[in-house]
Amino acid sequence: MSAGRRPGIVVWWEELPIGVQIIFTLPLAVGLFWALHRYGFNLPTGRSFTYAGFWGLVATFVIVGSTRAERAKRRHFATKDATGADRRDGDSG
């Protein structure tokens, strides 16, 4: 794969509306964090749900926010490259 090409799943994920990304990420993150707290840390079920809800929200915010930031960065540099401007960040990809 060339340095400028992104995998298809990355393109698909970045092009999803923010609401769809949240709807997809939040339940998955809560479920994974619940399993981690319940079975990994051996916490009671109710406390595991509380912690999973908190960390699921944090993880969703981080994942969706970083996706938006990367998408904006790529679009910014694509616009600069299209106008012939130099890339100053040293990133070749």
Distance bins in CASP14 RR format, pairs under 12 A and 6 or more apart:
PFRMAT RR
TARGET T0000
AUTHOR 0000-0000-0000
RMODE 2
METHOD distances of the structure
MODEL  1
1 7 1 0 0 1 0 0 0 0 0 0 0
1 8 0 0 0 0 0 1 0 0 0 0 0
1 10 0 0 0 0 0 1 0 0 0 0 0
1 93 0 0 0 0 0 1 0 0 0 0 0
2 92 0 0 0 0 0 1 0 0 0 0 0
2 93 0 0 0 0 1 0 0 0 0 0 0
3 91 0 0 0 0 1 0 0 0 0 0 0
3 92 1 0 1 0 0 0 0 0 0 0 0
3 93 1 0 1 0 0 0 0 0 0 0 0
4 10 0 0 0 0 0 1 0 0 0 0 0
4 11 0 0 0 0 0 1 0 0 0 0 0
4 74 0 0 0 0 1 0 0 0 0 0 0
4 77 0 0 0 0 0 1 0 0 0 0 0
4 78 0 0 0 0 0 1 0 0 0 0 0
4 81 0 0 0 0 0 1 0 0 0 0 0
4 91 0 0 0 0 0 1 0 0 0 0 0
4 92 0 0 0 0 1 0 0 0 0 0 0
4 93 1 0 1 0 0 0 0 0 0 0 0
5 11 0 0 0 0 1 0 0 0 0 0 0
5 74 0 0 0 0 0 1 0 0 0 0 0
5 93 0 0 0 0 1 0 0 0 0 0 0
6 12 0 0 0 0 1 0 0 0 0 0 0
6 13 0 0 0 0 1 0 0 0 0 0 0
6 14 0 0 0 0 1 0 0 0 0 0 0
6 15 0 0 0 0 0 1 0 0 0 0 0
6 70 0 0 0 0 1 0 0 0 0 0 0
6 71 0 0 0 0 0 1 0 0 0 0 0
6 74 0 0 0 0 1 0 0 0 0 0 0
6 78 0 0 0 0 0 1 0 0 0 0 0
6 93 0 0 0 0 1 0 0 0 0 0 0
7 13 0 0 0 0 1 0 0 0 0 0 0
7 14 0 0 0 0 0 1 0 0 0 0 0
8 14 0 0 0 0 1 0 0 0 0 0 0
8 15 0 0 0 0 1 0 0 0 0 0 0
9 15 0 0 0 0 0 1 0 0 0 0 0
9 16 0 0 0 0 0 1 0 0 0 0 0
10 16 0 0 0 0 0 1 0 0 0 0 0
10 67 0 0 0 0 1 0 0 0 0 0 0
10 70 0 0 0 0 1 0 0 0 0 0 0
10 71 0 0 0 0 1 0 0 0 0 0 0
10 74 0 0 0 0 0 1 0 0 0 0 0
11 67 0 0 0 0 0 1 0 0 0 0 0
11 70 0 0 0 0 0 1 0 0 0 0 0
11 71 0 0 0 0 1 0 0 0 0 0 0
11 74 0 0 0 0 0 1 0 0 0 0 0
12 20 0 0 0 0 0 1 0 0 0 0 0
12 21 0 0 0 0 0 1 0 0 0 0 0
12 24 0 0 0 0 0 1 0 0 0 0 0
12 67 0 0 0 0 0 1 0 0 0 0 0
13 20 0 0 0 0 1 0 0 0 0 0 0
13 21 1 0 0 1 0 0 0 0 0 0 0
13 24 0 0 0 0 1 0 0 0 0 0 0
13 25 0 0 0 0 1 0 0 0 0 0 0
13 63 0 0 0 0 1 0 0 0 0 0 0
13 64 0 0 0 0 0 1 0 0 0 0 0
13 66 0 0 0 0 0 1 0 0 0 0 0
13 67 1 0 0 1 0 0 0 0 0 0 0
13 68 0 0 0 0 0 1 0 0 0 0 0
13 70 0 0 0 0 0 1 0 0 0 0 0
13 71 0 0 0 0 1 0 0 0 0 0 0
14 20 0 0 0 0 0 1 0 0 0 0 0
14 21 0 0 0 0 1 0 0 0 0 0 0
14 63 0 0 0 0 0 1 0 0 0 0 0
14 64 0 0 0 0 0 1 0 0 0 0 0
14 65 0 0 0 0 0 1 0 0 0 0 0
14 66 0 0 0 0 0 1 0 0 0 0 0
14 67 1 0 1 0 0 0 0 0 0 0 0
14 68 0 0 0 0 1 0 0 0 0 0 0
14 69 0 0 0 0 0 1 0 0 0 0 0
14 70 1 0 0 1 0 0 0 0 0 0 0
14 71 1 0 1 0 0 0 0 0 0 0 0
14 72 0 0 0 0 1 0 0 0 0 0 0
14 73 0 0 0 0 0 1 0 0 0 0 0
14 74 0 0 0 0 1 0 0 0 0 0 0
14 75 0 0 0 0 1 0 0 0 0 0 0
15 21 0 0 0 0 0 1 0 0 0 0 0
15 67 0 0 0 0 0 1 0 0 0 0 0
15 68 0 0 0 0 0 1 0 0 0 0 0
15 71 0 0 0 0 1 0 0 0 0 0 0
15 74 0 0 0 0 0 1 0 0 0 0 0
15 75 0 0 0 0 0 1 0 0 0 0 0
16 22 0 0 0 0 1 0 0 0 0 0 0
16 23 0 0 0 0 1 0 0 0 0 0 0
16 24 1 0 0 1 0 0 0 0 0 0 0
16 25 0 0 0 0 0 1 0 0 0 0 0
16 63 0 0 0 0 0 1 0 0 0 0 0
16 64 0 0 0 0 1 0 0 0 0 0 0
16 67 0 0 0 0 1 0 0 0 0 0 0
16 68 0 0 0 0 0 1 0 0 0 0 0
16 71 0 0 0 0 0 1 0 0 0 0 0
17 23 0 0 0 0 1 0 0 0 0 0 0
17 24 0 0 0 0 0 1 0 0 0 0 0
17 64 0 0 0 0 0 1 0 0 0 0 0
17 67 0 0 0 0 0 1 0 0 0 0 0
17 68 0 0 0 0 0 1 0 0 0 0 0
17 71 0 0 0 0 0 1 0 0 0 0 0
18 24 0 0 0 0 0 1 0 0 0 0 0
18 25 0 0 0 0 0 1 0 0 0 0 0
18 26 0 0 0 0 0 1 0 0 0 0 0
18 60 0 0 0 0 0 1 0 0 0 0 0
18 61 0 0 0 0 0 1 0 0 0 0 0
18 63 0 0 0 0 0 1 0 0 0 0 0
18 64 1 0 0 1 0 0 0 0 0 0 0
18 65 0 0 0 0 1 0 0 0 0 0 0
18 67 0 0 0 0 1 0 0 0 0 0 0
18 68 1 0 0 1 0 0 0 0 0 0 0
18 71 0 0 0 0 0 1 0 0 0 0 0
19 25 0 0 0 0 1 0 0 0 0 0 0
19 26 0 0 0 0 1 0 0 0 0 0 0
19 60 0 0 0 0 0 1 0 0 0 0 0
19 64 0 0 0 0 1 0 0 0 0 0 0
19 65 0 0 0 0 0 1 0 0 0 0 0
19 67 0 0 0 0 0 1 0 0 0 0 0
19 68 0 0 0 0 0 1 0 0 0 0 0
20 26 0 0 0 0 0 1 0 0 0 0 0
20 64 0 0 0 0 1 0 0 0 0 0 0
20 67 0 0 0 0 0 1 0 0 0 0 0
21 28 0 0 0 0 0 1 0 0 0 0 0
21 29 0 0 0 0 0 1 0 0 0 0 0
21 60 0 0 0 0 1 0 0 0 0 0 0
21 61 0 0 0 0 0 1 0 0 0 0 0
21 62 0 0 0 0 0 1 0 0 0 0 0
21 63 1 0 0 1 0 0 0 0 0 0 0
21 64 1 0 1 0 0 0 0 0 0 0 0
21 65 0 0 0 0 1 0 0 0 0 0 0
21 66 0 0 0 0 0 1 0 0 0 0 0
21 67 1 0 0 1 0 0 0 0 0 0 0
21 68 0 0 0 0 1 0 0 0 0 0 0
21 71 0 0 0 0 0 1 0 0 0 0 0
22 28 0 0 0 0 0 1 0 0 0 0 0
22 29 0 0 0 0 0 1 0 0 0 0 0
22 30 0 0 0 0 0 1 0 0 0 0 0
22 56 0 0 0 0 0 1 0 0 0 0 0
22 57 0 0 0 0 1 0 0 0 0 0 0
22 59 0 0 0 0 0 1 0 0 0 0 0
22 60 1 0 0 1 0 0 0 0 0 0 0
22 61 0 0 0 0 1 0 0 0 0 0 0
22 63 0 0 0 0 1 0 0 0 0 0 0
22 64 1 0 1 0 0 0 0 0 0 0 0
22 65 0 0 0 0 0 1 0 0 0 0 0
22 67 0 0 0 0 0 1 0 0 0 0 0
22 68 0 0 0 0 0 1 0 0 0 0 0
23 29 0 0 0 0 0 1 0 0 0 0 0
23 60 0 0 0 0 1 0 0 0 0 0 0
23 64 0 0 0 0 0 1 0 0 0 0 0
24 30 0 0 0 0 0 1 0 0 0 0 0
24 60 0 0 0 0 1 0 0 0 0 0 0
24 63 0 0 0 0 1 0 0 0 0 0 0
24 64 0 0 0 0 1 0 0 0 0 0 0
24 67 0 0 0 0 0 1 0 0 0 0 0
25 31 0 0 0 0 0 1 0 0 0 0 0
25 32 0 0 0 0 0 1 0 0 0 0 0
25 33 0 0 0 0 0 1 0 0 0 0 0
25 56 0 0 0 0 1 0 0 0 0 0 0
25 57 0 0 0 0 0 1 0 0 0 0 0
25 58 0 0 0 0 0 1 0 0 0 0 0
25 59 1 0 0 1 0 0 0 0 0 0 0
25 60 1 0 1 0 0 0 0 0 0 0 0
25 61 0 0 0 0 1 0 0 0 0 0 0
25 62 0 0 0 0 1 0 0 0 0 0 0
25 63 1 0 1 0 0 0 0 0 0 0 0
25 64 1 0 0 1 0 0 0 0 0 0 0
25 65 0 0 0 0 0 1 0 0 0 0 0
25 66 0 0 0 0 0 1 0 0 0 0 0
25 67 0 0 0 0 1 0 0 0 0 0 0
26 32 0 0 0 0 0 1 0 0 0 0 0
26 33 0 0 0 0 0 1 0 0 0 0 0
26 52 0 0 0 0 0 1 0 0 0 0 0
26 53 0 0 0 0 1 0 0 0 0 0 0
26 55 0 0 0 0 0 1 0 0 0 0 0
26 56 1 0 0 1 0 0 0 0 0 0 0
26 57 1 0 0 1 0 0 0 0 0 0 0
26 58 0 0 0 0 0 1 0 0 0 0 0
26 59 0 0 0 0 1 0 0 0 0 0 0
26 60 1 0 1 0 0 0 0 0 0 0 0
26 61 0 0 0 0 1 0 0 0 0 0 0
26 62 0 0 0 0 0 1 0 0 0 0 0
26 63 0 0 0 0 1 0 0 0 0 0 0
26 64 0 0 0 0 1 0 0 0 0 0 0
27 33 0 0 0 0 0 1 0 0 0 0 0
27 34 0 0 0 0 0 1 0 0 0 0 0
27 52 0 0 0 0 0 1 0 0 0 0 0
27 53 0 0 0 0 0 1 0 0 0 0 0
27 56 0 0 0 0 1 0 0 0 0 0 0
27 57 0 0 0 0 0 1 0 0 0 0 0
27 59 0 0 0 0 0 1 0 0 0 0 0
27 60 0 0 0 0 1 0 0 0 0 0 0
28 34 0 0 0 0 0 1 0 0 0 0 0
28 35 0 0 0 0 0 1 0 0 0 0 0
28 52 0 0 0 0 0 1 0 0 0 0 0
28 56 0 0 0 0 1 0 0 0 0 0 0
28 59 0 0 0 0 1 0 0 0 0 0 0
28 60 0 0 0 0 1 0 0 0 0 0 0
28 63 0 0 0 0 1 0 0 0 0 0 0
29 35 0 0 0 0 0 1 0 0 0 0 0
29 36 0 0 0 0 0 1 0 0 0 0 0
29 51 0 0 0 0 0 1 0 0 0 0 0
29 52 0 0 0 0 1 0 0 0 0 0 0
29 53 0 0 0 0 1 0 0 0 0 0 0
29 54 0 0 0 0 0 1 0 0 0 0 0
29 55 1 0 0 1 0 0 0 0 0 0 0
29 56 1 1 0 0 0 0 0 0 0 0 0
29 57 0 0 0 0 1 0 0 0 0 0 0
29 58 0 0 0 0 1 0 0 0 0 0 0
29 59 1 0 1 0 0 0 0 0 0 0 0
29 60 1 0 1 0 0 0 0 0 0 0 0
29 61 0 0 0 0 1 0 0 0 0 0 0
29 62 0 0 0 0 1 0 0 0 0 0 0
29 63 1 0 0 1 0 0 0 0 0 0 0
29 64 0 0 0 0 0 1 0 0 0 0 0
30 36 0 0 0 0 0 1 0 0 0 0 0
30 37 0 0 0 0 0 1 0 0 0 0 0
30 38 0 0 0 0 0 1 0 0 0 0 0
30 48 0 0 0 0 0 1 0 0 0 0 0
30 49 0 0 0 0 1 0 0 0 0 0 0
30 50 0 0 0 0 0 1 0 0 0 0 0
30 51 0 0 0 0 1 0 0 0 0 0 0
30 52 1 0 1 0 0 0 0 0 0 0 0
30 53 1 0 1 0 0 0 0 0 0 0 0
30 54 0 0 0 0 1 0 0 0 0 0 0
30 55 0 0 0 0 1 0 0 0 0 0 0
30 56 1 0 1 0 0 0 0 0 0 0 0
30 57 0 0 0 0 1 0 0 0 0 0 0
30 58 0 0 0 0 0 1 0 0 0 0 0
30 59 0 0 0 0 1 0 0 0 0 0 0
30 60 0 0 0 0 1 0 0 0 0 0 0
31 37 0 0 0 0 1 0 0 0 0 0 0
31 38 0 0 0 0 1 0 0 0 0 0 0
31 39 0 0 0 0 0 1 0 0 0 0 0
31 48 0 0 0 0 1 0 0 0 0 0 0
31 49 0 0 0 0 1 0 0 0 0 0 0
31 51 0 0 0 0 0 1 0 0 0 0 0
31 52 1 0 0 1 0 0 0 0 0 0 0
31 53 0 0 0 0 1 0 0 0 0 0 0
31 55 0 0 0 0 0 1 0 0 0 0 0
31 56 0 0 0 0 1 0 0 0 0 0 0
31 59 0 0 0 0 0 1 0 0 0 0 0
31 60 0 0 0 0 0 1 0 0 0 0 0
32 38 0 0 0 0 0 1 0 0 0 0 0
32 39 0 0 0 0 0 1 0 0 0 0 0
32 40 0 0 0 0 0 1 0 0 0 0 0
32 48 0 0 0 0 0 1 0 0 0 0 0
32 51 0 0 0 0 0 1 0 0 0 0 0
32 52 0 0 0 0 1 0 0 0 0 0 0
32 53 0 0 0 0 0 1 0 0 0 0 0
32 55 0 0 0 0 1 0 0 0 0 0 0
32 56 0 0 0 0 1 0 0 0 0 0 0
32 59 0 0 0 0 1 0 0 0 0 0 0
32 60 0 0 0 0 0 1 0 0 0 0 0
32 63 0 0 0 0 0 1 0 0 0 0 0
33 39 0 0 0 0 0 1 0 0 0 0 0
33 40 0 0 0 0 0 1 0 0 0 0 0
33 41 0 0 0 0 0 1 0 0 0 0 0
33 43 0 0 0 0 0 1 0 0 0 0 0
33 47 0 0 0 0 0 1 0 0 0 0 0
33 48 0 0 0 0 1 0 0 0 0 0 0
33 49 0 0 0 0 1 0 0 0 0 0 0
33 50 0 0 0 0 0 1 0 0 0 0 0
33 51 1 0 0 1 0 0 0 0 0 0 0
33 52 1 1 0 0 0 0 0 0 0 0 0
33 53 1 0 0 1 0 0 0 0 0 0 0
33 54 0 0 0 0 1 0 0 0 0 0 0
33 55 1 0 1 0 0 0 0 0 0 0 0
33 56 1 0 1 0 0 0 0 0 0 0 0
33 57 0 0 0 0 1 0 0 0 0 0 0
33 58 0 0 0 0 1 0 0 0 0 0 0
33 59 1 0 0 1 0 0 0 0 0 0 0
33 60 0 0 0 0 0 1 0 0 0 0 0
34 40 0 0 0 0 0 1 0 0 0 0 0
34 41 0 0 0 0 0 1 0 0 0 0 0
34 43 0 0 0 0 1 0 0 0 0 0 0
34 44 0 0 0 0 0 1 0 0 0 0 0
34 45 0 0 0 0 1 0 0 0 0 0 0
34 46 0 0 0 0 1 0 0 0 0 0 0
34 47 0 0 0 0 0 1 0 0 0 0 0
34 48 1 0 1 0 0 0 0 0 0 0 0
34 49 1 0 0 1 0 0 0 0 0 0 0
34 50 0 0 0 0 1 0 0 0 0 0 0
34 51 0 0 0 0 1 0 0 0 0 0 0
34 52 1 1 0 0 0 0 0 0 0 0 0
34 53 1 0 0 1 0 0 0 0 0 0 0
34 54 0 0 0 0 0 1 0 0 0 0 0
34 55 0 0 0 0 1 0 0 0 0 0 0
34 56 0 0 0 0 1 0 0 0 0 0 0
35 41 0 0 0 0 0 1 0 0 0 0 0
35 42 0 0 0 0 0 1 0 0 0 0 0
35 43 0 0 0 0 0 1 0 0 0 0 0
35 45 0 0 0 0 0 1 0 0 0 0 0
35 48 0 0 0 0 1 0 0 0 0 0 0
35 49 0 0 0 0 0 1 0 0 0 0 0
35 51 0 0 0 0 0 1 0 0 0 0 0
35 52 0 0 0 0 1 0 0 0 0 0 0
35 55 0 0 0 0 0 1 0 0 0 0 0
36 42 0 0 0 0 0 1 0 0 0 0 0
36 43 0 0 0 0 1 0 0 0 0 0 0
36 48 0 0 0 0 1 0 0 0 0 0 0
36 51 0 0 0 0 1 0 0 0 0 0 0
36 52 1 0 0 1 0 0 0 0 0 0 0
36 53 0 0 0 0 0 1 0 0 0 0 0
36 55 0 0 0 0 1 0 0 0 0 0 0
36 56 0 0 0 0 0 1 0 0 0 0 0
36 59 0 0 0 0 0 1 0 0 0 0 0
37 43 1 0 1 0 0 0 0 0 0 0 0
37 44 0 0 0 0 1 0 0 0 0 0 0
37 45 0 0 0 0 1 0 0 0 0 0 0
37 46 0 0 0 0 1 0 0 0 0 0 0
37 47 1 0 0 1 0 0 0 0 0 0 0
37 48 1 1 0 0 0 0 0 0 0 0 0
37 49 0 0 0 0 1 0 0 0 0 0 0
37 50 0 0 0 0 1 0 0 0 0 0 0
37 51 1 0 1 0 0 0 0 0 0 0 0
37 52 1 0 1 0 0 0 0 0 0 0 0
37 53 0 0 0 0 1 0 0 0 0 0 0
37 54 0 0 0 0 0 1 0 0 0 0 0
37 55 0 0 0 0 1 0 0 0 0 0 0
37 56 0 0 0 0 0 1 0 0 0 0 0
38 44 0 0 0 0 1 0 0 0 0 0 0
38 45 1 0 0 1 0 0 0 0 0 0 0
38 46 0 0 0 0 1 0 0 0 0 0 0
38 47 0 0 0 0 1 0 0 0 0 0 0
38 48 1 0 1 0 0 0 0 0 0 0 0
38 49 0 0 0 0 1 0 0 0 0 0 0
38 50 0 0 0 0 0 1 0 0 0 0 0
38 51 0 0 0 0 1 0 0 0 0 0 0
38 52 0 0 0 0 1 0 0 0 0 0 0
39 45 0 0 0 0 0 1 0 0 0 0 0
39 48 0 0 0 0 1 0 0 0 0 0 0
39 52 0 0 0 0 0 1 0 0 0 0 0
40 48 0 0 0 0 1 0 0 0 0 0 0
40 51 0 0 0 0 0 1 0 0 0 0 0
40 52 0 0 0 0 0 1 0 0 0 0 0
41 47 0 0 0 0 1 0 0 0 0 0 0
41 48 1 0 0 1 0 0 0 0 0 0 0
41 51 0 0 0 0 1 0 0 0 0 0 0
41 52 0 0 0 0 0 1 0 0 0 0 0
41 55 0 0 0 0 0 1 0 0 0 0 0
42 48 0 0 0 0 1 0 0 0 0 0 0
43 49 0 0 0 0 1 0 0 0 0 0 0
43 50 0 0 0 0 1 0 0 0 0 0 0
43 51 1 0 0 1 0 0 0 0 0 0 0
43 52 0 0 0 0 1 0 0 0 0 0 0
44 50 0 0 0 0 1 0 0 0 0 0 0
44 51 0 0 0 0 0 1 0 0 0 0 0
45 51 0 0 0 0 0 1 0 0 0 0 0
45 52 0 0 0 0 0 1 0 0 0 0 0
46 52 0 0 0 0 1 0 0 0 0 0 0
46 53 0 0 0 0 0 1 0 0 0 0 0
47 53 0 0 0 0 0 1 0 0 0 0 0
47 54 0 0 0 0 0 1 0 0 0 0 0
48 54 0 0 0 0 0 1 0 0 0 0 0
48 55 0 0 0 0 0 1 0 0 0 0 0
49 55 0 0 0 0 0 1 0 0 0 0 0
49 56 0 0 0 0 0 1 0 0 0 0 0
50 56 0 0 0 0 0 1 0 0 0 0 0
50 57 0 0 0 0 0 1 0 0 0 0 0
51 57 0 0 0 0 0 1 0 0 0 0 0
51 58 0 0 0 0 0 1 0 0 0 0 0
51 59 0 0 0 0 0 1 0 0 0 0 0
52 58 0 0 0 0 0 1 0 0 0 0 0
52 59 0 0 0 0 1 0 0 0 0 0 0
52 60 0 0 0 0 0 1 0 0 0 0 0
53 59 0 0 0 0 1 0 0 0 0 0 0
53 60 0 0 0 0 1 0 0 0 0 0 0
53 61 0 0 0 0 0 1 0 0 0 0 0
54 60 0 0 0 0 0 1 0 0 0 0 0
54 61 0 0 0 0 0 1 0 0 0 0 0
55 61 0 0 0 0 0 1 0 0 0 0 0
55 62 0 0 0 0 0 1 0 0 0 0 0
56 62 0 0 0 0 1 0 0 0 0 0 0
56 63 0 0 0 0 1 0 0 0 0 0 0
56 64 0 0 0 0 0 1 0 0 0 0 0
57 63 0 0 0 0 0 1 0 0 0 0 0
57 64 0 0 0 0 0 1 0 0 0 0 0
58 64 0 0 0 0 0 1 0 0 0 0 0
58 65 0 0 0 0 0 1 0 0 0 0 0
59 65 0 0 0 0 0 1 0 0 0 0 0
59 66 0 0 0 0 0 1 0 0 0 0 0
60 66 0 0 0 0 0 1 0 0 0 0 0
60 67 0 0 0 0 0 1 0 0 0 0 0
61 67 0 0 0 0 0 1 0 0 0 0 0
61 68 0 0 0 0 0 1 0 0 0 0 0
61 69 0 0 0 0 0 1 0 0 0 0 0
62 68 0 0 0 0 0 1 0 0 0 0 0
62 69 0 0 0 0 0 1 0 0 0 0 0
63 69 0 0 0 0 0 1 0 0 0 0 0
63 70 0 0 0 0 0 1 0 0 0 0 0
64 70 0 0 0 0 0 1 0 0 0 0 0
64 71 0 0 0 0 0 1 0 0 0 0 0
65 71 0 0 0 0 1 0 0 0 0 0 0
65 72 0 0 0 0 1 0 0 0 0 0 0
65 73 0 0 0 0 0 1 0 0 0 0 0
66 72 0 0 0 0 0 1 0 0 0 0 0
66 73 0 0 0 0 0 1 0 0 0 0 0
67 73 0 0 0 0 0 1 0 0 0 0 0
67 74 0 0 0 0 0 1 0 0 0 0 0
68 74 0 0 0 0 0 1 0 0 0 0 0
68 75 0 0 0 0 0 1 0 0 0 0 0
69 75 0 0 0 0 0 1 0 0 0 0 0
69 76 0 0 0 0 0 1 0 0 0 0 0
70 76 0 0 0 0 0 1 0 0 0 0 0
70 77 0 0 0 0 0 1 0 0 0 0 0
70 91 0 0 0 0 0 1 0 0 0 0 0
70 93 0 0 0 0 0 1 0 0 0 0 0
71 77 0 0 0 0 0 1 0 0 0 0 0
71 78 0 0 0 0 0 1 0 0 0 0 0
72 78 0 0 0 0 0 1 0 0 0 0 0
72 79 0 0 0 0 0 1 0 0 0 0 0
73 79 0 0 0 0 0 1 0 0 0 0 0
73 80 0 0 0 0 0 1 0 0 0 0 0
73 87 0 0 0 0 0 1 0 0 0 0 0
73 89 0 0 0 0 1 0 0 0 0 0 0
73 91 0 0 0 0 1 0 0 0 0 0 0
73 93 0 0 0 0 0 1 0 0 0 0 0
74 80 0 0 0 0 0 1 0 0 0 0 0
74 81 0 0 0 0 0 1 0 0 0 0 0
74 87 0 0 0 0 0 1 0 0 0 0 0
74 89 0 0 0 0 0 1 0 0 0 0 0
74 91 0 0 0 0 0 1 0 0 0 0 0
74 93 0 0 0 0 1 0 0 0 0 0 0
75 81 0 0 0 0 0 1 0 0 0 0 0
75 82 0 0 0 0 0 1 0 0 0 0 0
76 82 0 0 0 0 0 1 0 0 0 0 0
76 83 0 0 0 0 0 1 0 0 0 0 0
76 85 0 0 0 0 0 1 0 0 0 0 0
76 87 0 0 0 0 0 1 0 0 0 0 0
76 88 0 0 0 0 0 1 0 0 0 0 0
76 89 0 0 0 0 0 1 0 0 0 0 0
76 91 0 0 0 0 0 1 0 0 0 0 0
77 83 0 0 0 0 0 1 0 0 0 0 0
77 84 0 0 0 0 0 1 0 0 0 0 0
77 85 0 0 0 0 1 0 0 0 0 0 0
77 86 0 0 0 0 0 1 0 0 0 0 0
77 87 1 0 0 1 0 0 0 0 0 0 0
77 88 0 0 0 0 1 0 0 0 0 0 0
77 89 1 0 0 1 0 0 0 0 0 0 0
77 90 0 0 0 0 0 1 0 0 0 0 0
77 91 1 0 0 1 0 0 0 0 0 0 0
77 92 0 0 0 0 0 1 0 0 0 0 0
77 93 0 0 0 0 1 0 0 0 0 0 0
78 84 0 0 0 0 0 1 0 0 0 0 0
78 85 0 0 0 0 0 1 0 0 0 0 0
78 87 0 0 0 0 0 1 0 0 0 0 0
78 93 0 0 0 0 0 1 0 0 0 0 0
79 85 0 0 0 0 1 0 0 0 0 0 0
79 87 0 0 0 0 0 1 0 0 0 0 0
80 86 0 0 0 0 1 0 0 0 0 0 0
80 87 1 0 0 1 0 0 0 0 0 0 0
80 88 0 0 0 0 1 0 0 0 0 0 0
80 89 0 0 0 0 0 1 0 0 0 0 0
80 91 0 0 0 0 0 1 0 0 0 0 0
81 87 1 0 0 1 0 0 0 0 0 0 0
81 88 0 0 0 0 0 1 0 0 0 0 0
81 89 0 0 0 0 0 1 0 0 0 0 0
81 91 0 0 0 0 0 1 0 0 0 0 0
81 92 0 0 0 0 0 1 0 0 0 0 0
81 93 0 0 0 0 0 1 0 0 0 0 0
87 93 0 0 0 0 1 0 0 0 0 0 0
END
